[in-house]
Amino acid sequence: MAEKKTYNKFIPKLIFFLSVIGPGIIAANADNDAGGISTYSIVGAHFGLKMLWVLFLITFSLAITQEMGVRIGLITRQGLGGVIRENFSLGWTVFAMITMMFANLGTITAEFAGIASSFEIFGISKYLVVPIASIIIFFILYKGSFKTTQKIFLLFSAFYIVYIINGFIIKPDFGEAVKHLFTPYIEWTPTFLFTMIALIGTTITPWGQFFIQSYVVDKGLGIKHYKAEKAEVFIGAFLTDIVSFFIIISTATVLYKSGVHITDAKDAAMALKPLAGNFAQLLFAFGLFSASMLGAFILPVATAYALCEAFGWEYGFNTNWEEGKTFYTIIIISILIPAILVLIPHAPLIKIMILSQNINGILLPIILIFVMKIINNKEIMGENVNKPIGNIISWLTIIGIILATIVLVISSVSSWFTYPV
């Protein structure tokens, strides 16, 4: 009888939890985009398992920062752009939006470069793949309802499992990998520090804060969903860095031990073939395609969400063209410009990626400080302001990101003409 009561309580709770799934898992997984996959591949190929402890720590940072965004969205029923506009000056709002837009365009360019690279591994031209991918992405975003687009996002999120499968196929030393999760290690060299900062910067992003907050609003969630959504955010952060963990240990096992150096995820996939076999290469290439497609879906939406919220324009997937003309126009521009850039012969894609990382690095601490001021304002959040322990952890995270950003920007500016890894 007791078992039946427990069962009857569990099922409604499970259904309720499943109803909120989306924002946390999608936003976290989208951080593992083309640039992220390239960064994790370089980390493993060039430094083995030495940076796994950094990945372990930033998992908590990702969970903390995204939880705050979700909480603000559930309480205010607005995206971050709208809340910033209402509580800060117009100048700060315009600065944040313009900088974010340029950073996002650079990141979306990296996504289309990732889509192109995943097919070029098998000899298929980017001039065929990129236009087709662009049309598919816009068609789904424009024609699909919120439920349809969320299913697409979750589908591509599920494909990340190929990196986990790939990890088991390669058969790394899991005991040694777990040991490095808890063993801090630093080499005081520019290349090591640059790569370590890139590892941090590819996990926590400004657009992620805008996206997850607007997404919970567009999904129609309210404060009654907070506990379930908080759990989903934490699960999403854990799952996304499990994938990152497997990418690092896979490239460390195959490429680092063989002394193979790479510059991006395409190089990693190409190098895996002679060392780990055709199937390992195929899985890695498919994972790169899935990650790049998810990023190419999410980033234009995140850009449109933020700009529309900040300037009071209608937005959302359940709007038609007349109601959401500006929303869909921003999405079109955010797809079209990056796709064209990738199709330019000999375009400096790596330099574009570095520039977008710099802008993201400069913007992220500013956005997180906005978030902290908002979430500790009782007039906005009521009783849902941060607890003291939450503030301590959050400020430590922000200070760590600021210090990391300073190193990243200095390193990136000095290496503008020479990619250091």
Helices and strands as residue ranges (DSSP letters): H 2-20, H 23-30, H 34-47, H 52-76, H 80-87, H 90-120, H 126-143, H 146-158, H 161-170, H 174-181, H 190-201, H 206-218, G 223-225, H 226-251, I 252-256, H 265-276, H 278-311, H 325-343, H 349-375, H 378-381, G 382-384, H 388-414
